[in-house]
């Protein structure tokens, strides 16, 4: 059985459009959407020396080793869909853990645990379903209403063709994407890293005065 419930996200339409949608979603979520596996993985110690960034969403971490020796850690997964009946997280996942003692930033640790999804969370399913429906409607013209009469008033509509179909869904599901993406702010724009600070030119000197800076 696939970890993507095709029948729940569109059936035949899902089978038709998933080859188009999946690479886009995988890229946006930075590779987060993978099938559940039990085995070995890696984590990288971050700048504070105790936070370890994992390469996938883990539901269980069984051991963490450095140089073949086990190290103390705390793994507290807290990301997941909320059960609308109980108000609790259905299956919590995490992609970071905390070490008991500091290690050098950049140190690679070996983990044993369960990562990925047996069935992708419902919020991911909704994202896929929306993309699939959007592509289907755009291909058939179902998202376009040319005219509609209400009593003696005629109203014309035109589909917005200036925004790509998938972009509309991405914008609508920004909070879901931020929740599940393995990279920071996947929809944001990064800041340029300059090799040195730019000089502050005095206001009375023009740009064309040939400063050697």
C-alpha positions in Angstrom: 0.0 0.0 0.0 1.3 3.4 -0.9 2.1 5.9 1.8 0.0 8.4 -0.3 -3.7 7.4 -0.1 -4.6 8.1 -3.7 -8.3 7.4 -3.2 -8.5 10.0 -0.5 -6.9 12.8 -2.6 -8.6 12.4 -5.9 -8.6 8.8 -7.1 -8.1 8.7 -10.9 -7.3 12.4 -10.9 -4.6 11.8 -8.3 -3.1 9.1 -10.4 -3.1 11.4 -13.4 -1.5 14.5 -11.8 0.7 13.0 -9.0 3.7 12.7 -11.4 3.5 16.4 -11.9 2.7 17.4 -8.4 5.1 15.2 -6.4 8.4 16.7 -7.6 7.0 20.2 -6.8 5.9 19.2 -3.3 9.1 17.3 -2.6 11.2 20.4 -3.5 9.0 22.8 -1.5 9.2 20.5 1.6 12.9 19.9 1.1 12.5 16.1 0.8 10.3 15.7 3.9 7.6 13.5 2.2 9.1 10.0 2.3 7.7 6.6 3.2 8.2 5.2 6.7 11.4 3.3 7.3 13.2 1.9 10.3 17.0 2.1 10.2 20.0 4.2 10.4 20.2 7.9 9.7 22.4 10.9 10.4 22.1 14.1 12.3 24.3 17.2 12.4 25.2 19.2 15.5 24.2 22.8 15.1 25.9 26.0 16.2 24.8 25.8 19.9 26.5 22.4 20.3 23.5 20.6 21.6 20.8 20.9 19.0 20.9 18.2 16.3 19.2 18.6 13.0 17.9 15.4 11.6 17.5 14.7 7.9 13.9 13.5 8.1 10.8 13.5 10.2 11.2 11.0 13.0 8.5 9.4 15.1 10.9 7.5 17.2 14.6 7.8 17.9 16.1 4.6 19.5 19.8 5.6 19.8 22.3 8.3 19.0 26.0 7.5 18.6 29.1 9.6 18.2 32.2 7.7 17.0 30.5 4.4 17.8 29.7 5.4 21.4 26.1 6.2 22.5 25.4 9.7 23.7 22.7 11.0 25.9 19.9 12.9 24.2 16.3 14.1 24.5 13.9 13.6 21.6 10.5 15.4 22.0 8.5 15.2 18.8 5.7 17.8 18.7 4.7 18.4 15.1 1.6 16.7 13.6 -2.0 17.1 12.6 -4.5 17.8 15.4 -7.3 15.4 16.1 -10.5 17.5 15.9 -12.2 15.3 18.5 -9.5 15.2 21.2 -7.6 18.4 20.3 -4.3 16.3 20.6 -1.6 15.7 18.1 -2.4 12.4 16.3 1.1 11.2 15.6 3.9 13.5 16.7 7.0 13.9 14.6 10.3 15.8 15.1 13.3 16.6 13.1 15.6 17.9 15.9 16.8 16.5 19.2 18.9 17.8 22.1 22.1 16.4 23.3 22.9 15.9 27.0 26.4 17.3 26.5 27.9 19.7 24.0 29.7 18.5 20.9 31.5 20.5 18.2 29.2 22.2 15.7 29.1 20.2 12.4 29.7 16.9 14.1 27.8 14.1 12.3 26.0 11.6 14.5 24.5 8.2 13.7 20.9 7.6 14.6 18.7 4.5 14.8 15.0 5.1 14.6 11.8 5.3 12.6 11.5 8.1 10.1 9.1 9.1 7.3 5.3 8.5 7.1 3.3 5.2 7.1 0.5 7.4 5.7 1.2 11.1 5.0 -0.5 13.4 7.4 -3.9 14.8 6.4 -2.6 18.3 6.0 -0.2 17.0 3.4 -3.0 15.1 1.7 -5.0 18.4 1.5 -2.1 20.2 -0.1 -1.7 17.5 -2.7 -5.5 17.3 -3.3 -5.7 21.1 -3.8 -2.8 21.0 -6.3 -4.4 18.1 -8.2 -7.8 19.8 -8.4 -6.3 23.1 -9.5 -4.4 21.4 -12.3 -7.4 19.5 -13.5 -9.7 22.5 -13.4 -7.2 24.6 -15.3 -6.7 21.9 -18.0 -10.5 21.5 -18.5 -11.4 25.2 -18.1 -13.7 24.3 -15.1 -12.1 27.2 -13.2 -13.4 29.7 -15.7 -16.9 31.1 -15.7 -17.6 33.2 -18.7 -21.0 34.6 -17.7 -23.8 34.2 -15.3 -27.2 35.8 -15.3 -28.9 36.6 -12.0 -32.4 37.8 -12.7 -31.9 40.8 -15.0 -28.2 41.3 -14.1 -25.5 39.6 -16.2 -22.1 39.1 -14.6 -18.9 38.0 -16.5 -16.0 36.3 -14.8 -12.5 35.6 -16.1 -10.1 33.2 -14.6 -6.9 34.8 -13.2 -4.2 33.7 -15.6 -1.5 35.8 -14.1 -0.8 33.5 -11.2 0.4 30.0 -11.9 -2.0 27.3 -10.8 0.3 25.6 -8.3 1.5 29.0 -6.9 -2.1 29.7 -5.8 -2.2 26.5 -3.8 1.3 27.1 -2.3 0.1 30.5 -1.2 -3.1 29.1 0.4 -1.2 26.3 2.2 1.8 28.4 3.3 1.2 27.5 7.0 1.1 23.7 6.2 4.3 24.0 4.1 6.1 25.9 6.9 5.0 23.2 9.4 6.3 20.2 7.4 9.3 21.6 5.5 12.7 20.4 6.7 14.4 23.6 5.7 13.9 27.0 7.3 11.3 29.3 5.6 11.0 27.4 2.3 8.8 30.1 0.8 11.0 33.0 2.0 13.8 34.9 0.3 17.2 34.5 1.9 19.6 37.4 2.7 22.7 37.8 0.7 25.9 37.0 2.5 28.4 39.7 1.6 32.2 39.0 1.9 32.7 42.3 3.7 30.6 45.2 4.8 29.8 47.8 2.1 31.3 51.2 2.8 29.0 54.0 3.8 29.7 56.7 1.2 29.3 60.3 2.4 26.1 61.7 1.1 27.8 64.6 -0.6 29.9 62.4 -2.9 28.2 61.2 -6.0 28.1 57.7 -7.3 30.2 58.7 -10.4 33.1 60.3 -8.5 35.3 57.2 -8.9 35.8 56.1 -5.3 38.2 53.2 -5.1 36.1 51.0 -2.7 
